[in-house]
Amino acid sequence: MSHAIIASIYEAKLIAWNVARPDKLKIVFENTAYAPTEGETYLRAFTIPGDTASNTLGGDHRLYTGVFQVSIIAPAGTGKIKTNPITTELVDLFPLYARDTKGAVIVVTMSPVDPGPGITGDTTYTVPISFLYRADTN
């Protein structure tokens, strides 16, 4: 299933970016429980697959589209001092029209990384960032 392969491509890219950072962050992927320490800033990452289509009469083509989202979760009351620098790094990590490959699957970043509005909770401040992706396979 190519949506799973696409998720693994973006997850690996996020992990490699984090390994290279001097200030490592915990990255929590789909269906993984995590209890952050007090005052910790961390990431939650997941794909939101769209419909799978076929653009050929022979049915040998598959078009996979969806959204990759990374939520930056910081302690409430810290403003954007923790989230803004991470947002900038993630915008640079996933440039528009970048092609990433795993095996026969090539996935393309189809929209600029878009930070959503911050969501303030009782103890956390969350900034979701996301972009659209597309992969065509035969």
C-alpha positions as CSV (number, residue, x, y, z in Angstrom):
1,M,0.0,0.0,0.0
2,S,1.6,3.2,-1.1
3,H,0.0,5.5,1.5
4,A,2.0,3.5,4.1
5,I,5.2,3.9,2.0
6,I,4.6,7.6,1.7
7,A,4.1,7.9,5.4
8,S,7.4,6.0,6.0
9,I,9.2,8.4,3.5
10,Y,8.1,11.5,5.4
11,E,8.6,9.9,8.8
12,A,12.2,9.0,7.9
13,K,12.9,12.5,6.6
14,L,11.6,13.9,9.9
15,I,13.7,11.5,11.9
16,A,16.9,12.4,9.9
17,W,16.2,16.1,10.4
18,N,15.8,15.6,14.1
19,V,19.0,13.5,14.4
20,A,20.9,16.4,12.8
21,R,19.5,19.0,15.2
22,P,21.5,20.1,18.2
23,D,18.3,20.3,20.3
24,K,16.5,17.0,19.8
25,L,12.7,16.7,20.0
26,K,10.6,13.7,20.7
27,I,8.6,12.7,17.6
28,V,5.4,10.8,18.3
29,F,4.0,9.0,15.3
30,E,0.4,7.7,14.6
31,N,-1.1,5.4,17.2
32,T,1.7,5.8,19.7
33,A,1.0,6.8,23.3
34,Y,3.3,9.4,24.8
35,A,3.3,11.2,28.2
36,P,5.5,14.3,27.8
37,T,7.5,15.6,30.7
38,E,6.5,18.9,32.2
39,G,7.6,21.8,30.0
40,E,8.6,19.6,27.1
41,T,8.2,20.6,23.4
42,Y,7.6,17.7,21.1
43,L,6.1,16.8,17.7
44,R,3.2,14.6,16.6
45,A,3.3,13.5,13.0
46,F,0.8,11.7,10.8
47,T,-0.5,11.3,7.3
48,I,-4.1,12.0,6.3
49,P,-4.5,9.8,3.1
50,G,-6.9,11.1,0.5
51,D,-8.7,8.9,-2.1
52,T,-6.7,6.6,-4.3
53,A,-7.5,7.1,-8.0
54,S,-6.6,5.6,-11.3
55,N,-6.1,7.8,-14.4
56,T,-5.9,5.1,-17.0
57,L,-8.6,3.0,-18.7
58,G,-6.4,-0.1,-18.2
59,G,-6.3,0.5,-14.4
60,D,-2.5,0.2,-14.3
61,H,-2.0,3.7,-12.8
62,R,-2.6,4.7,-9.1
63,L,-2.7,8.3,-7.9
64,Y,-2.2,8.7,-4.1
65,T,-2.9,12.1,-2.6
66,G,-3.1,13.2,1.0
67,V,-1.8,15.5,3.7
68,F,1.3,15.1,5.9
69,Q,0.9,17.0,9.2
70,V,3.3,17.7,12.0
71,S,1.9,19.3,15.1
72,I,4.4,21.2,17.3
73,I,3.3,20.9,20.9
74,A,4.8,23.3,23.4
75,P,4.0,24.3,27.0
76,A,1.1,26.7,27.3
77,G,2.0,30.3,28.1
78,T,5.4,30.2,26.2
79,G,4.0,32.2,23.3
80,K,5.5,31.4,19.9
81,I,9.1,31.4,21.1
82,K,9.4,27.6,21.0
83,T,7.1,27.0,17.9
84,N,8.2,29.6,15.4
85,P,11.8,28.4,15.0
86,I,10.7,24.8,14.6
87,T,8.0,25.9,12.1
88,T,10.7,27.6,10.0
89,E,12.9,24.5,10.1
90,L,10.0,22.3,8.9
91,V,9.1,24.7,6.1
92,D,12.7,24.4,4.9
93,L,12.7,20.6,5.3
94,F,9.7,20.1,3.0
95,P,10.2,22.4,0.0
96,L,7.5,22.8,-2.6
97,Y,7.8,20.2,-5.4
98,A,10.5,18.2,-3.6
99,R,10.6,14.6,-4.8
100,D,11.3,11.9,-2.2
101,T,11.7,8.3,-3.1
102,K,11.5,4.8,-1.6
103,G,11.7,1.9,-3.9
104,A,9.4,2.6,-6.9
105,V,7.4,5.2,-5.1
106,I,8.2,8.9,-5.7
107,V,6.2,11.3,-3.7
108,V,6.0,15.0,-4.4
109,T,5.3,17.9,-2.0
110,M,2.4,19.6,-3.8
111,S,1.8,22.6,-1.6
112,P,3.9,24.9,0.5
113,V,4.2,23.9,4.1
114,D,1.4,25.8,5.8
115,P,1.3,26.6,9.5
116,G,-2.2,26.5,10.9
117,P,-3.5,28.7,13.7
118,G,-2.1,28.0,17.2
119,I,-4.4,26.0,19.5
120,T,-4.2,26.9,23.1
121,G,-5.1,24.2,25.6
122,D,-4.9,24.1,29.4
123,T,-1.3,23.0,29.5
124,T,-0.2,23.0,25.8
125,Y,0.1,25.3,22.8
126,T,-0.1,23.4,19.5
127,V,0.8,24.6,16.0
128,P,-0.2,22.3,13.2
129,I,1.8,22.5,10.0
130,S,0.9,20.6,6.9
131,F,1.3,20.1,3.2
132,L,-0.3,18.2,0.4
133,Y,1.5,15.3,-1.3
134,R,1.0,13.3,-4.5
135,A,2.4,10.0,-5.8
136,D,1.8,8.3,-9.1
137,T,2.6,4.6,-9.6
138,N,2.1,2.1,-12.4
